[in-house]
Amino acid sequence: MKRGPFLGAAAAAVLSGCGGRGMGTIPAGVGRPVQTQAQAVRGGARLVPAAADPIPASVLASPIIGEARRFDGAVAPNGWFFARGQTLSASEYSKLGAILDHAVALGTKQTFALPAAGYGFVIAFAGSAPASPQALAASPREPTLAASLGPDARQALRRVLSAKAQAAENARAAQIRANLALAASAVRPQGNVSGELTADQSSRIAASRTTARSAALETLSPANRARVEALVEAIASGRTTTYAAQMQLAGALSAQEAAELLQVHDAERQALVAGWAGMEHPNPQVEASRFAVDIAFTLEQQQRYATLPQNQ
């Protein structure tokens, strides 16, 4: 069973207002990304309302497996899980797993992870299974935005890049294409036709990564350095996802920290890629947090992360 278009609604809500460029239509009643009049405005939008509206009794009585709801309570309703990035057994929660992870539906994975965010929401693991759009339309759920999310809800606007940001994105894409073309036309050493790195190349990469890791951590405040190291350990131990860690760090980085991290990133790329001419960074907070989380991994943490069940 393939994922329905309304599934992963919690992830869609996370994307709304935090850099997602496009958003598929999600049926009303199953977690459409919204803004409310109660929201404080930061850059034109906030991610979620300051407080969750009560979940309607009709929804609690007949949940649809995989739907997500904003929820501030301390105890999840019956048939619902708090979504905090935890890993679940595919055999125990097969219907929810097939909805959230296509590999589970194909039978190639034995576990799957729930999404996570920095605010409370729950996902239904019991109730009716949405086998098709027709089955969803025939459900007793009222297909209106107000019925699902309250009278003050309104659909979030799609993010549109400014002309300057779009030009930077186009330049970045052109540079990536140029780098790929340069790599494709490079002369290959005849002594190593297997595609494996030589001992000298591996040593250079490891040394460059070690240097970049030290430089990146030095750009951070003591609090953010401790935050990065804790987040990376949580990823390596399977307690959170890489995406959730990057989003948490992106909100904590100062503009100066983000700029200095990207300088370290560019210096590492320039040292390893001959002819690399640099790149634009249209979304510095997110790009810097992505680089910081990646470069902070130690070799031991990388090995532990690779052995997690969800990565097998």
Beta strands, then each sheet from edge to edge (+ up, - down):
strand 1: 34-36
strand 2: 68-70
strand 3: 80-82
strand 4: 87-89
strand 5: 111-113
strand 6: 121-124
strand 7: 153-155
sheet 1: 1+ 7-
sheet 2: 2+ 6- 3+
sheet 3: 4+ 5-
end
